[in-house]
Amino acid sequence: MNGKTFIIAEAGANHNRSFEQAKSLIDAACNAGADAVKFQTYSSSTLYSKNTPGFANYSNISELIKSIEIPREWQKDLKSYCDDKNIEFMSTPFDELAVEQLTELGVKRLKIAGFESTDPRFVKMVASTGLPIIVSAGIGTNIDGVRKIINWISEVNEEPDITVLHCNNAYPTPNSDINLNRIDKIIITYPNVRVGLSDHTRGILAPALAVAKGATCIEKHFTLSRLLPGPDHPFAIEPPELKQMVTDIRITELMCQDTANTITNSEKQFSKAMRSVVAKKAIKSGEKLTTDNITTKRPLLENSIPAKNFYDILGNMAVCDIEEDHIITFEEVA
């Protein structure tokens, strides 16, 4: 990752098993200015047991997953398309074969999803590739849970490159449950990892707020239209929102950067509005400067005594006659 916030446009399953729609998602991510576009590589048979009962309003989870899983033969062509568009191709693996296929494809990094980050066997398997790991500290993961994830990765990778994404795995996440303060706590507690946000709230406010808190990686689901059929479209953002989110993040980066000077370049033209030491009344040469004969007023000129030096020059003497309301210079006192 470079020094700026790494923005992942999460296409997920929103391709609806249409290769052209997958390419359109890549185009939208490019147009928005995202750094990467990410899909998900899973199979119904390896993700859920066939004995899984229905939940989350779905009576047959396995059939749902089968209807939205990406055809794996697409991945090489999708990566080539991303390469041509100068955007990073990513996909979250959900089984051993997916890890192997993506590694062989030459992806730069691997992502571990929030539900899978609770599984040490799976985390270690992904981390054993030696690739940089982005991991969502998802459902039920507290600060100590983040430590466990980091330890699992470190057990199989001596010098791991880890980015931990704070994440709430409700789709969508209510604003009252996003708990962005967790980002501060992870940054303080684990200074050797990068920290970001995998955001499932509606809208685009949370990512920019997360960047203001120090997040260096943002992941956000997007779709070509929330009206499309499928489980992830309703809570995803649409292309104009994705573009605005990227813009907001880049503006947030500018707003949060440290300025090198006490007076910024933009403030210089307004510096005369600061105060200088001014004669409250006429002062004779040899007369001491006191609170009775000097005060502070605007403007601050290049050779005038700044108001911040007011107490420093009390007790000094005027070396010449000074008229009332004169803006005093250092050369006029000793």
Helices and strands as residue ranges (DSSP letters): E 6-12, H 19-32, E 36-41, H 44-47, H 61-68, G 72-74, H 75-85, E 88-93, H 96-105, E 110-112, G 116-118, H 120-127, E 133-137, H 143-156, E 162-167, G 175-177, H 181-189, E 194-199, H 205-212, E 217-221, H 239-256, G 265-273, E 276-279, E 294-297, G 307-309, H 310-313, G 330-332
